[in-house]
């Protein structure tokens, strides 16, 4: 049985390859029960989240990811998300491999967002505003660059020094100009694509800041519980809404469920999911110049990524 380290997964999962694999994998589909979600109380009064995410394909592979989301890890200089992925033969049950789940997660999450952007954002998009400076942020930036010819990246974080640190690192790596910013209102109007990857419980992306004369795409990644929000109702109502999966978004995404509960939108206002986007007959023909993709994550993305790693290694 093979264990795949963070370094090995990074080498075997370039963004372009994984985006293509996700496109093909969502066309094929799979069996994806809703993830098991439990709250784990911590001694200091905070709450961690424990999740189990299974997925399988008939006559193929079955995988499950065990995840702990620990917001308090920041003060310990540890990543807030800790996870491990287990891949087995769905017919025999034979264990095939174990993966560093963190690297698998950030890459499949970023590439799912990029896949959605390849259908929904403007083909001429040049600027990306990244809201958030955590482990997922650089992967989202790299993945979006893989599907659009971006020339300007702006990074915002609650702590400017963290945004600046990430901008300096990426400037040395990427063939684009990367800048840390403080003025969200100004750069929200400028950006063609806005990606949010935070643990915020209150909206940080405001509809009043949007550019009404500009085609813009919003990529909401961070909120994965009912209590979490990254975009306010004005953003939601101005956008054509897409999700990674209907079941996941309607069970866990605060950015979708809260506006529905408040009567701001209805389930019928969700235009489609990733299965819709990758369909041969999909055409984004809405007259709305704003599109929004809400991701909560799905075990199918993990399985597709893990299988691609395993196949390349084998």
C-alpha positions as CSV (number, residue, x, y, z in Angstrom):
1,X,0.0,0.0,0.0
2,X,1.3,3.4,-1.0
3,X,1.4,6.5,1.1
4,X,1.4,9.8,-0.9
5,X,3.2,12.7,0.7
6,X,2.4,16.4,0.2
7,X,5.4,16.7,-2.1
8,X,4.4,13.7,-4.2
9,X,0.8,14.8,-4.6
10,X,1.9,18.3,-5.7
11,X,4.2,16.8,-8.4
12,X,1.5,14.4,-9.7
13,X,-1.4,16.9,-9.7
14,X,-0.5,19.9,-11.8
15,X,-3.5,22.3,-12.0
16,X,-4.2,21.9,-15.7
17,X,-4.3,18.1,-15.5
18,X,-6.6,18.1,-12.4
19,X,-9.0,20.6,-14.0
20,X,-9.3,18.4,-17.0
21,X,-9.8,15.3,-14.8
22,X,-12.5,17.1,-12.8
23,X,-14.3,18.0,-16.0
24,X,-14.3,14.4,-17.2
25,X,-15.1,13.0,-13.7
26,X,-18.2,15.2,-13.3
27,X,-19.4,14.0,-16.6
28,X,-19.0,10.4,-15.4
29,X,-20.5,11.1,-11.9
30,X,-20.3,8.9,-8.8
31,X,-22.1,8.0,-5.6
32,X,-21.6,10.8,-3.1
33,X,-23.5,10.7,0.2
34,X,-23.7,13.9,2.1
35,X,-20.7,14.2,4.3
36,X,-20.9,13.4,8.0
37,X,-20.5,16.6,9.9
38,X,-19.9,16.9,13.7
39,X,-19.0,19.7,16.1
40,X,-16.1,19.0,18.4
41,X,-15.8,21.3,21.4
42,X,-12.3,22.4,22.5
43,X,-11.1,23.2,26.0
44,X,-10.7,26.9,25.2
45,X,-14.4,27.2,24.3
46,X,-13.9,27.2,20.5
47,X,-15.4,24.6,18.2
48,X,-13.7,22.3,15.7
49,X,-15.5,20.6,12.9
50,X,-15.0,16.9,12.1
51,X,-16.1,15.5,8.7
52,X,-16.1,12.2,6.9
53,X,-16.5,12.5,3.1
54,X,-17.1,9.2,1.2
55,X,-17.5,8.6,-2.6
56,X,-17.4,5.7,-4.9
57,X,-17.9,4.7,-8.5
58,X,-19.3,1.3,-9.6
59,X,-16.6,-1.1,-10.6
60,X,-14.1,1.5,-9.7
61,X,-12.6,3.0,-6.6
62,X,-14.1,4.1,-3.2
63,X,-12.5,6.8,-1.1
64,X,-13.1,8.5,2.2
65,X,-11.6,11.7,3.6
66,X,-11.3,12.3,7.3
67,X,-11.1,16.1,8.0
68,X,-10.7,18.2,11.1
69,X,-11.2,22.0,10.8
70,X,-9.5,23.7,13.7
71,X,-9.8,27.5,13.6
72,X,-7.6,27.8,16.7
73,X,-4.6,26.3,14.9
74,X,-3.6,29.7,13.6
75,X,-2.1,30.8,17.0
76,X,-0.1,27.5,17.0
77,X,1.3,28.1,13.5
78,X,-0.6,25.1,12.2
79,X,-2.9,24.8,9.2
80,X,-6.6,25.1,10.2
81,X,-7.5,22.1,8.1
82,X,-6.0,18.7,8.9
83,X,-7.0,15.7,6.7
84,X,-6.2,12.2,5.5
85,X,-7.6,10.4,2.4
86,X,-8.0,6.6,2.1
87,X,-8.4,5.0,-1.4
88,X,-9.7,1.4,-1.9
89,X,-11.0,-0.9,-4.6
90,X,-14.8,-0.5,-4.6
91,X,-15.3,-4.2,-5.6
92,X,-12.8,-6.0,-3.3
93,X,-12.4,-3.4,-0.6
94,X,-8.6,-3.7,-0.9
95,X,-6.8,-0.6,0.4
96,X,-4.7,0.9,-2.4
97,X,-3.3,4.1,-1.0
98,X,-3.4,6.7,1.8
99,X,-2.9,10.4,0.9
100,X,-1.9,13.6,2.7
101,X,-5.4,14.9,2.6
102,X,-4.5,18.6,3.0
103,X,-2.6,18.8,-0.3
104,X,-5.3,16.8,-2.1
105,X,-8.0,19.1,-0.7
106,X,-6.4,22.4,-1.6
107,X,-5.7,21.3,-5.1
108,X,-9.0,19.8,-5.9
109,X,-10.9,22.7,-4.3
110,X,-8.9,25.3,-6.3
111,X,-9.3,23.3,-9.5
112,X,-13.0,22.9,-9.0
113,X,-13.3,26.7,-8.7
114,X,-11.1,27.2,-11.8
115,X,-13.2,24.7,-13.7
116,X,-16.4,26.7,-12.9
117,X,-14.6,29.9,-13.8
118,X,-13.7,28.5,-17.2
119,X,-17.4,28.4,-18.0
120,X,-18.7,31.4,-16.0
121,X,-16.1,34.2,-15.9
122,X,-15.3,36.5,-18.8
123,X,-12.9,34.9,-21.3
124,X,-11.1,38.2,-21.4
125,X,-10.7,38.4,-17.6
126,X,-7.4,40.0,-16.6
127,X,-7.7,40.8,-12.9
128,X,-8.3,38.6,-9.8
129,X,-8.9,39.8,-6.3
130,X,-8.1,37.1,-3.7
131,X,-9.8,37.6,-0.4
132,X,-8.0,35.4,2.2
133,X,-4.3,34.5,2.8
134,X,-4.6,30.9,4.1
135,X,-3.2,27.7,2.6
136,X,-5.9,27.6,-0.1
137,X,-5.3,31.1,-1.4
138,X,-2.1,30.5,-3.5
139,X,-3.7,27.4,-5.0
140,X,-6.8,29.3,-6.0
141,X,-4.6,32.0,-7.6
142,X,-2.6,29.4,-9.6
143,X,-5.6,27.5,-10.7
144,X,-7.5,30.6,-11.9
145,X,-4.4,31.5,-13.9
146,X,-4.5,28.1,-15.5
147,X,-7.9,28.9,-17.1
148,X,-7.7,32.7,-17.7
149,X,-5.0,35.0,-19.0
150,X,-4.7,37.0,-15.8
151,X,-2.2,39.8,-15.6
152,X,-3.0,41.4,-12.2
153,X,-3.6,39.6,-8.9
154,X,-4.7,41.6,-5.8
155,X,-4.5,39.9,-2.3
156,X,-6.5,41.1,0.7
157,X,-6.3,39.7,4.2
158,X,-7.5,40.7,7.6
159,X,-3.8,41.1,8.5
160,X,-2.1,43.2,5.8
161,X,1.3,41.7,6.6
162,X,0.0,38.2,5.7
163,X,-1.3,39.5,2.3
164,X,2.0,41.2,1.7
165,X,4.0,38.1,2.6
166,X,1.9,36.0,0.2
167,X,2.2,38.6,-2.6
168,X,6.0,38.7,-2.3
169,X,6.2,35.0,-2.5
170,X,3.9,34.7,-5.5
171,X,5.6,37.6,-7.4
172,X,8.8,35.5,-7.4
173,X,6.9,32.5,-8.7
174,X,4.2,33.6,-11.1
175,X,4.4,35.5,-14.5
176,X,1.9,38.1,-13.3
177,X,1.9,41.1,-11.1
178,X,0.8,40.3,-7.5
179,X,0.0,43.1,-5.1
180,X,-1.2,43.2,-1.5
181,X,-4.1,45.7,-0.9
182,X,-6.0,47.2,1.9
183,X,-8.9,49.0,0.1
184,X,-11.5,46.3,-0.6
185,X,-14.0,48.7,-1.9
186,X,-11.7,50.1,-4.6
187,X,-10.4,46.7,-5.8
188,X,-13.8,45.0,-5.7
189,X,-14.8,47.4,-8.5
190,X,-11.7,46.7,-10.5
191,X,-11.5,42.9,-10.3
192,X,-12.9,40.7,-13.1
193,X,-12.8,37.6,-10.8
194,X,-13.2,37.7,-7.0
195,X,-12.2,34.6,-5.0
196,X,-13.0,34.3,-1.3
197,X,-11.4,31.7,0.9
198,X,-11.9,32.7,4.5
199,X,-13.6,31.3,7.7
200,X,-15.8,34.4,8.0
201,X,-19.2,34.2,9.7
202,X,-20.1,37.7,8.5
203,X,-20.1,38.8,4.8
204,X,-16.9,40.4,3.7
205,X,-17.9,40.9,0.0
206,X,-20.4,43.7,-0.3
207,X,-22.8,44.1,-3.2
208,X,-22.7,47.9,-2.9
209,X,-19.0,47.7,-3.9
210,X,-19.5,45.9,-7.2
211,X,-19.0,47.4,-10.6
212,X,-22.4,47.6,-12.2
213,X,-20.9,48.2,-15.7
214,X,-18.5,45.2,-15.5
215,X,-18.9,41.5,-16.1
216,X,-17.7,40.0,-12.8
217,X,-17.4,36.4,-11.4
218,X,-17.5,35.6,-7.7
219,X,-15.9,32.4,-6.4
220,X,-17.0,31.7,-2.8
221,X,-15.0,28.9,-1.3
222,X,-14.4,29.4,2.4
223,X,-17.9,29.1,4.0
224,X,-18.8,25.4,4.5
225,X,-21.4,25.6,7.4
226,X,-24.8,27.1,7.8
227,X,-23.4,29.9,10.0
228,X,-20.7,31.1,7.6
229,X,-21.0,33.9,5.1
230,X,-18.6,35.5,2.7
231,X,-21.0,37.5,0.4
232,X,-24.0,39.6,1.5
233,X,-27.5,39.4,0.1
234,X,-26.8,42.2,-2.4
235,X,-24.1,40.1,-4.1
236,X,-26.4,37.1,-4.1
237,X,-29.3,38.8,-5.7
238,X,-27.2,40.5,-8.4
239,X,-25.7,37.2,-9.5
240,X,-26.5,34.1,-11.6
241,X,-25.9,31.4,-9.0
242,X,-24.1,28.1,-9.5
243,X,-22.9,25.6,-6.9
244,X,-20.5,22.6,-6.9
245,X,-23.4,20.2,-6.0
246,X,-27.0,21.0,-5.2
247,X,-27.2,18.5,-2.3
248,X,-24.1,20.0,-0.6
249,X,-25.0,23.6,-1.1
250,X,-28.5,23.2,0.1
251,X,-27.4,21.3,3.2
252,X,-24.3,23.3,4.3
253,X,-23.7,26.5,2.4
254,X,-24.6,29.5,4.6
255,X,-24.1,31.8,1.5
256,X,-27.0,30.0,-0.1
257,X,-29.2,28.7,2.7
258,X,-29.3,31.9,4.7
259,X,-30.6,34.0,1.8
260,X,-33.2,31.3,1.0
261,X,-34.3,31.3,4.6
262,X,-34.7,35.0,4.6
263,X,-36.8,34.9,1.4
264,X,-34.1,36.8,-0.6
265,X,-33.8,34.0,-3.2
266,X,-35.4,30.5,-3.7
267,X,-33.9,27.2,-4.6
268,X,-35.1,27.8,-8.2
269,X,-32.7,30.8,-8.4
270,X,-29.8,28.3,-8.5
271,X,-29.0,28.0,-12.1
272,X,-26.9,24.8,-12.0
273,X,-24.0,22.8,-10.5
274,X,-20.7,21.5,-11.8
275,X,-22.6,18.6,-13.4
276,X,-24.6,21.2,-15.4
277,X,-21.5,23.2,-16.3
278,X,-19.6,20.3,-17.8
279,X,-22.6,19.1,-19.8
280,X,-22.3,19.2,-23.6
281,X,-25.3,21.5,-24.0
282,X,-24.4,24.1,-21.3
283,X,-24.4,27.7,-22.5
284,X,-24.2,30.6,-20.0
285,X,-26.8,32.8,-21.7
286,X,-28.0,34.9,-18.7
287,X,-28.2,38.6,-19.3
288,X,-26.9,39.1,-15.7
289,X,-23.3,40.4,-16.0
290,X,-22.5,38.8,-12.6
291,X,-22.0,35.1,-11.9
292,X,-21.4,33.4,-8.6
293,X,-20.0,29.9,-7.9
294,X,-20.5,28.6,-4.3
295,X,-18.3,25.6,-3.4
296,X,-18.6,23.6,-0.2
297,X,-16.6,20.6,-1.5
298,X,-17.6,17.2,-2.5
299,X,-16.2,13.7,-2.1
300,X,-16.3,13.3,-5.9
301,X,-13.6,15.9,-6.3
302,X,-11.4,14.0,-3.8
303,X,-11.9,10.7,-5.5
304,X,-11.1,12.2,-8.9
305,X,-7.9,13.7,-7.6
306,X,-6.8,10.7,-5.7
307,X,-7.4,8.4,-8.6
308,X,-5.4,10.7,-10.9
309,X,-2.5,10.6,-8.5
310,X,-2.6,6.8,-8.1
311,X,-2.9,6.2,-11.8
312,X,0.1,8.4,-12.6
313,X,2.2,6.8,-9.9
314,X,1.2,3.2,-11.0
